Amino acid sequence: RSSVLEVVGDGTKTRLVFDAPEDIKSVGVLIYSHAGLPDDRWLYRPENKRVKRLTSNFSSDPVMGSEFAYEDVVVPRVKKFAYDWLRDEPCVTGQCYVIERQPLYPDSGYVRQIVWVDTKTLRAVKIDYYDRNNVFMKTLTQSGFHLYKDKFWRADTSVMDNHVNGKSTVMKSTNFKFGTGLTAAKFVPNALQDTH
């Protein structure tokens, strides 16, 4: 389960709670993605009943053994990247801008990302990730987009293919809700212990 709270003038707070499989049930993750600073991250494990702050070098670590890194599962902040337009070209949704973005935050596991953005809806439909050695590492492909409240595009399927180890992770998303009255109290480290 994922919840996201926008912090006006700064960034977003993302809270993840795992219900399955059994070995990670009730594990919680909190990521505070700042606009111009490295992200803050915390991890709660129910077996030791404590919240642990993760150091900044955890940014590129996999989330619960998946091919998604911690920095892949937060809402990307525009100010955290430098951008270069490369070209326009046909893509799965029709026509896309192809943009290279370079992370400006020092703890990123990537030196650059190539992003295919639909020219009509501005949805990112594909992202190629290059690691710190500029090796082509992963590709994220998003599909099954739906428009919510006439302004929020969300994909119901995200596939991360790792070209280095040959593994893939498929993330299916359902039951999107917006404007649900989330409060900041749910997005502090100690609140991770409440997994409801």
C-alpha atoms as a printed R data frame, in Angstrom:
    type eleno elety resid chain resno       x       y       z
1   ATOM     1    CA   ARG     A     1   0.000   0.000   0.000
2   ATOM     2    CA   SER     A     2   1.318   3.393  -0.947
3   ATOM     3    CA   SER     A     3   0.324   6.844   0.264
4   ATOM     4    CA   VAL     A     4   1.760  10.137  -0.964
5   ATOM     5    CA   LEU     A     5   1.491  13.522   0.749
6   ATOM     6    CA   GLU     A     6   2.601  16.680  -1.049
7   ATOM     7    CA   VAL     A     7   4.561  19.141   1.079
8   ATOM     8    CA   VAL     A     8   3.939  22.637  -0.253
9   ATOM     9    CA   GLY     A     9   7.171  24.335  -1.303
10  ATOM    10    CA   ASP     A    10   9.386  21.307  -0.681
11  ATOM    11    CA   GLY     A    11   8.554  17.857  -2.021
12  ATOM    12    CA   THR     A    12   6.565  14.734  -1.227
13  ATOM    13    CA   LYS     A    13   6.363  12.164   1.533
14  ATOM    14    CA   THR     A    14   5.796   8.579   0.372
15  ATOM    15    CA   ARG     A    15   4.729   5.843   2.774
16  ATOM    16    CA   LEU     A    16   4.840   2.169   1.750
17  ATOM    17    CA   VAL     A    17   3.394  -0.699   3.798
18  ATOM    18    CA   PHE     A    18   3.778  -4.328   2.703
19  ATOM    19    CA   ASP     A    19   1.005  -6.853   3.352
20  ATOM    20    CA   ALA     A    20   2.643  -9.846   1.630
21  ATOM    21    CA   PRO     A    21   4.587 -12.064   1.320
22  ATOM    22    CA   GLU     A    22   4.663 -13.176   4.932
23  ATOM    23    CA   ASP     A    23   8.376 -12.488   5.489
24  ATOM    24    CA   ILE     A    24   7.903  -8.749   4.874
25  ATOM    25    CA   LYS     A    25   4.352  -8.386   6.178
26  ATOM    26    CA   SER     A    26   3.877  -5.062   8.038
27  ATOM    27    CA   VAL     A    27   7.275  -3.721   6.957
28  ATOM    28    CA   GLY     A    28   6.968   0.026   6.455
29  ATOM    29    CA   VAL     A    29   9.057   2.519   4.470
30  ATOM    30    CA   LEU     A    30   8.877   6.321   4.649
31  ATOM    31    CA   ILE     A    31  10.640   8.468   2.046
32  ATOM    32    CA   TYR     A    32  10.723  12.253   2.261
33  ATOM    33    CA   SER     A    33  11.698  13.486  -1.202
34  ATOM    34    CA   HIS     A    34  12.874  17.079  -0.915
35  ATOM    35    CA   ALA     A    35  12.931  19.480  -3.845
36  ATOM    36    CA   GLY     A    36  16.602  20.463  -3.578
37  ATOM    37    CA   LEU     A    37  18.165  18.146  -0.986
38  ATOM    38    CA   PRO     A    38  18.905  14.407  -0.659
39  ATOM    39    CA   ASP     A    39  15.914  12.282   0.323
40  ATOM    40    CA   ASP     A    40  15.304  11.169   3.918
41  ATOM    41    CA   ARG     A    41  14.345   7.509   4.380
42  ATOM    42    CA   TRP     A    42  13.189   5.343   7.274
43  ATOM    43    CA   LEU     A    43  12.460   1.621   7.531
44  ATOM    44    CA   TYR     A    44  10.253  -0.151  10.076
45  ATOM    45    CA   ARG     A    45  10.603  -3.904  10.654
46  ATOM    46    CA   PRO     A    46   7.966  -5.444  12.942
47  ATOM    47    CA   GLU     A    47  10.282  -8.207  14.233
48  ATOM    48    CA   ASN     A    48  12.428  -5.703  16.136
49  ATOM    49    CA   LYS     A    49   9.678  -3.092  16.581
50  ATOM    50    CA   ARG     A    50  11.898  -0.151  15.743
51  ATOM    51    CA   VAL     A    51  12.184   2.468  13.045
52  ATOM    52    CA   LYS     A    52  15.634   2.790  11.495
53  ATOM    53    CA   ARG     A    53  16.840   5.797   9.526
54  ATOM    54    CA   LEU     A    54  18.487   4.763   6.265
55  ATOM    55    CA   THR     A    55  21.601   6.628   5.193
56  ATOM    56    CA   SER     A    56  21.632   8.520   1.907
57  ATOM    57    CA   ASN     A    57  23.644   5.811   0.135
58  ATOM    58    CA   PHE     A    58  20.534   3.601   0.312
59  ATOM    59    CA   SER     A    59  19.007   5.615  -2.560
60  ATOM    60    CA   SER     A    60  19.945   3.049  -5.191
61  ATOM    61    CA   ASP     A    61  19.305  -0.021  -3.026
62  ATOM    62    CA   PRO     A    62  16.464  -2.312  -4.134
63  ATOM    63    CA   VAL     A    63  13.132  -2.033  -2.349
64  ATOM    64    CA   MET     A    64  12.382  -5.394  -0.696
65  ATOM    65    CA   GLY     A    65  14.409  -7.388  -3.226
66  ATOM    66    CA   SER     A    66  12.670  -5.919  -6.280
67  ATOM    67    CA   GLU     A    67  14.288  -4.266  -9.289
68  ATOM    68    CA   PHE     A    68  12.895  -0.894  -8.111
69  ATOM    69    CA   ALA     A    69  15.308   1.274  -6.134
70  ATOM    70    CA   TYR     A    70  14.145   3.607  -3.381
71  ATOM    71    CA   GLU     A    71  14.613   6.591  -5.686
72  ATOM    72    CA   ASP     A    72  12.429   4.894  -8.341
73  ATOM    73    CA   VAL     A    73   9.308   4.718  -6.153
74  ATOM    74    CA   VAL     A    74   8.993   8.392  -5.196
75  ATOM    75    CA   VAL     A    75   7.329  11.151  -7.188
76  ATOM    76    CA   PRO     A    76  10.158  12.760  -9.219
77  ATOM    77    CA   ARG     A    77  10.712  16.421  -8.379
78  ATOM    78    CA   VAL     A    78  11.394  18.685 -11.368
79  ATOM    79    CA   LYS     A    79  14.099  20.655  -9.526
80  ATOM    80    CA   LYS     A    80  16.109  17.515  -8.747
81  ATOM    81    CA   PHE     A    81  17.237  17.105 -12.369
82  ATOM    82    CA   ALA     A    82  18.947  18.953 -15.204
83  ATOM    83    CA   TYR     A    83  17.266  18.375 -18.582
84  ATOM    84    CA   ASP     A    84  18.245  18.148 -22.246
85  ATOM    85    CA   TRP     A    85  15.790  17.629 -25.110
86  ATOM    86    CA   LEU     A    86  17.165  14.965 -27.445
87  ATOM    87    CA   ARG     A    87  14.490  14.481 -30.112
88  ATOM    88    CA   ASP     A    88  10.821  13.805 -30.878
89  ATOM    89    CA   GLU     A    89   9.942  10.311 -32.098
90  ATOM    90    CA   PRO     A    90   7.032   7.868 -32.423
91  ATOM    91    CA   CYS     A    91   6.344   5.799 -29.284
92  ATOM    92    CA   VAL     A    92   3.736   3.388 -27.933
93  ATOM    93    CA   THR     A    93   1.260   6.195 -27.187
94  ATOM    94    CA   GLY     A    94   1.747   8.032 -30.502
95  ATOM    95    CA   GLN     A    95   4.439  10.715 -30.328
96  ATOM    96    CA   CYS     A    96   6.965  11.322 -27.559
97  ATOM    97    CA   TYR     A    97   9.516  13.884 -26.493
98  ATOM    98    CA   VAL     A    98  12.770  12.072 -25.710
99  ATOM    99    CA   ILE     A    99  14.519  13.863 -22.857
100 ATOM   100    CA   GLU     A   100  17.721  13.187 -20.986
101 ATOM   101    CA   ARG     A   101  17.673  14.127 -17.317
102 ATOM   102    CA   GLN     A   102  20.655  14.101 -14.986
103 ATOM   103    CA   PRO     A   103  20.034  13.781 -11.232
104 ATOM   104    CA   LEU     A   104  21.335  16.795  -9.309
105 ATOM   105    CA   TYR     A   105  21.196  15.044  -5.931
106 ATOM   106    CA   PRO     A   106  24.521  13.422  -4.952
107 ATOM   107    CA   ASP     A   107  23.111  10.155  -3.592
108 ATOM   108    CA   SER     A   108  21.491   9.033  -6.870
109 ATOM   109    CA   GLY     A   109  22.486   5.630  -8.207
110 ATOM   110    CA   TYR     A   110  22.159   6.990 -11.753
111 ATOM   111    CA   VAL     A   111  24.281   9.346 -13.831
112 ATOM   112    CA   ARG     A   112  21.478   9.948 -16.343
113 ATOM   113    CA   GLN     A   113  18.021   8.808 -17.426
114 ATOM   114    CA   ILE     A   114  16.432   8.877 -20.879
115 ATOM   115    CA   VAL     A   115  12.699   9.589 -20.586
116 ATOM   116    CA   TRP     A   116   9.995   9.136 -23.253
117 ATOM   117    CA   VAL     A   117   7.187  11.622 -22.515
118 ATOM   118    CA   ASP     A   118   3.880  11.542 -24.411
119 ATOM   119    CA   THR     A   119   3.575  14.896 -26.219
120 ATOM   120    CA   LYS     A   120  -0.181  15.243 -25.590
121 ATOM   121    CA   THR     A   121  -0.603  14.113 -22.001
122 ATOM   122    CA   LEU     A   122   2.991  14.574 -20.714
123 ATOM   123    CA   ARG     A   123   2.964  11.056 -19.245
124 ATOM   124    CA   ALA     A   124   6.346   9.335 -18.850
125 ATOM   125    CA   VAL     A   125   5.801   6.044 -20.655
126 ATOM   126    CA   LYS     A   126   9.382   4.736 -20.592
127 ATOM   127    CA   ILE     A   127  12.611   5.505 -18.731
128 ATOM   128    CA   ASP     A   128  16.089   4.090 -19.418
129 ATOM   129    CA   TYR     A   129  18.425   4.270 -16.404
130 ATOM   130    CA   TYR     A   130  22.227   4.488 -16.616
131 ATOM   131    CA   ASP     A   131  24.243   3.708 -13.490
132 ATOM   132    CA   ARG     A   132  27.089   5.818 -12.108
133 ATOM   133    CA   ASN     A   133  29.493   4.190 -14.575
134 ATOM   134    CA   ASN     A   134  27.141   5.164 -17.422
135 ATOM   135    CA   VAL     A   135  26.213   1.512 -18.013
136 ATOM   136    CA   PHE     A   136  22.691   0.952 -19.398
137 ATOM   137    CA   MET     A   137  21.182  -0.652 -16.316
138 ATOM   138    CA   LYS     A   138  17.366  -0.713 -16.294
139 ATOM   139    CA   THR     A   139  14.240   0.186 -18.237
140 ATOM   140    CA   LEU     A   140  10.920   1.196 -16.703
141 ATOM   141    CA   THR     A   141   7.867   0.756 -18.942
142 ATOM   142    CA   GLN     A   142   4.497   2.125 -17.798
143 ATOM   143    CA   SER     A   143   1.125   1.233 -19.312
144 ATOM   144    CA   GLY     A   144  -2.590   1.090 -18.565
145 ATOM   145    CA   PHE     A   145  -2.880   4.799 -17.845
146 ATOM   146    CA   HIS     A   146  -6.129   6.199 -16.447
147 ATOM   147    CA   LEU     A   147  -7.102   9.805 -15.803
148 ATOM   148    CA   TYR     A   148  -8.415  10.597 -12.322
149 ATOM   149    CA   LYS     A   149 -10.273  13.770 -11.350
150 ATOM   150    CA   ASP     A   150  -9.566  15.146 -14.844
151 ATOM   151    CA   LYS     A   151  -5.922  15.907 -13.963
152 ATOM   152    CA   PHE     A   152  -4.026  12.932 -12.502
153 ATOM   153    CA   TRP     A   153  -2.674  10.348 -14.948
154 ATOM   154    CA   ARG     A   154  -1.644   7.096 -13.281
155 ATOM   155    CA   ALA     A   155  -0.362   3.831 -14.774
156 ATOM   156    CA   ASP     A   156  -1.795   0.571 -13.495
157 ATOM   157    CA   THR     A   157   1.232  -1.451 -14.678
158 ATOM   158    CA   SER     A   158   4.908  -0.588 -14.205
159 ATOM   159    CA   VAL     A   159   7.587  -3.042 -15.352
160 ATOM   160    CA   MET     A   160  11.227  -2.591 -14.336
161 ATOM   161    CA   ASP     A   161  13.636  -4.676 -16.439
162 ATOM   162    CA   ASN     A   162  17.200  -4.975 -15.152
163 ATOM   163    CA   HIS     A   163  19.565  -5.448 -18.119
164 ATOM   164    CA   VAL     A   164  22.538  -6.279 -15.889
165 ATOM   165    CA   ASN     A   165  21.092  -9.244 -13.956
166 ATOM   166    CA   GLY     A   166  18.290 -10.208 -16.370
167 ATOM   167    CA   LYS     A   167  15.562  -9.891 -13.708
168 ATOM   168    CA   SER     A   168  12.256  -8.002 -13.876
169 ATOM   169    CA   THR     A   169   9.689  -6.713 -11.397
170 ATOM   170    CA   VAL     A   170   6.061  -6.037 -12.341
171 ATOM   171    CA   MET     A   171   4.189  -3.577 -10.135
172 ATOM   172    CA   LYS     A   172   0.397  -3.545 -10.491
173 ATOM   173    CA   SER     A   173  -1.436  -0.557  -9.001
174 ATOM   174    CA   THR     A   174  -5.160  -0.391  -8.229
175 ATOM   175    CA   ASN     A   175  -7.670   1.579  -6.192
176 ATOM   176    CA   PHE     A   176  -6.181   5.053  -6.661
177 ATOM   177    CA   LYS     A   177  -7.732   7.711  -4.422
178 ATOM   178    CA   PHE     A   178  -7.083  11.457  -4.321
179 ATOM   179    CA   GLY     A   179  -7.960  14.154  -1.793
180 ATOM   180    CA   THR     A   180  -8.567  11.652   0.994
181 ATOM   181    CA   GLY     A   181  -7.621  13.980   3.848
182 ATOM   182    CA   LEU     A   182  -4.197  12.534   4.634
183 ATOM   183    CA   THR     A   183  -2.425  14.436   7.394
184 ATOM   184    CA   ALA     A   184   1.256  14.998   8.158
185 ATOM   185    CA   ALA     A   185   0.898  12.940  11.356
186 ATOM   186    CA   LYS     A   186   0.764   9.739   9.259
187 ATOM   187    CA   PHE     A   187   4.058  10.649   7.570
188 ATOM   188    CA   VAL     A   188   6.485  10.804  10.492
189 ATOM   189    CA   PRO     A   189   8.938   7.968  11.233
190 ATOM   190    CA   ASN     A   190   7.257   6.673  14.418
191 ATOM   191    CA   ALA     A   191   3.907   6.433  12.609
192 ATOM   192    CA   LEU     A   192   5.381   3.577  10.514
193 ATOM   193    CA   GLN     A   193   4.705   1.302  13.470
194 ATOM   194    CA   ASP     A   194   0.986   1.714  12.800
195 ATOM   195    CA   THR     A   195   0.572  -0.341   9.634
196 ATOM   196    CA   HIS     A   196  -3.213   0.113   9.348
